[in-house]
Amino acid sequence: MNRLIILVLRIILGIAFAILLTRLFHPEKGFVFIAGIAVLLVGFSYLSSAMRTRKKKEPNR
């Protein structure tokens, strides 16, 4: 898939899960907290993707 499409999907899913998690565990928190959680979720998805591709490129030890 195109990298832009992947970015948009990750952002949409990050926002959706951030809203869900925030409303379940901290309903009193505001928009800034939700946005921070969304940024963390998207960042973690890129981090896990980078680790997965790095692991595939390394030779077996």
C-alpha positions in Angstrom: 0.0 0.0 0.0 0.9 3.6 -0.5 2.7 5.1 2.5 0.3 8.0 2.6 -2.7 5.6 2.9 -0.9 3.7 5.7 -0.3 7.0 7.6 -3.9 8.1 7.2 -5.2 4.7 8.4 -2.8 4.7 11.4 -3.9 8.3 12.3 -7.6 7.4 12.1 -7.2 4.2 14.1 -5.0 6.0 16.6 -7.6 8.7 17.2 -10.4 6.2 17.5 -8.6 4.0 20.0 -7.3 7.1 21.9 -10.9 8.3 22.3 -12.1 4.8 23.3 -9.3 4.3 25.9 -9.6 7.8 27.3 -13.4 7.6 27.7 -13.2 4.2 29.4 -10.4 4.9 31.9 -10.2 8.7 32.2 -13.6 10.3 31.1 -12.7 13.6 32.8 -9.7 14.3 30.6 -9.9 16.7 27.7 -9.0 17.0 24.1 -5.3 17.6 24.7 -4.9 14.3 26.6 -6.7 12.4 23.9 -4.5 14.0 21.2 -1.4 13.0 23.2 -2.6 9.4 23.5 -3.3 9.3 19.8 0.2 10.6 19.0 1.7 8.0 21.3 -0.4 5.2 19.6 0.6 6.2 16.1 4.3 6.6 17.2 4.2 3.1 18.8 2.8 1.6 15.6 5.6 3.1 13.6 8.1 1.9 16.2 6.8 -1.6 16.1 6.8 -1.6 12.3 10.4 -0.4 12.2 11.5 -3.1 14.7 9.7 -5.8 12.7 11.4 -4.8 9.4 14.8 -4.5 11.1 14.4 -8.0 12.6 13.6 -9.4 9.1 16.8 -7.8 7.6 19.2 -9.1 10.3 20.8 -12.5 9.7 20.0 -15.2 12.2 22.3 -15.2 15.1 
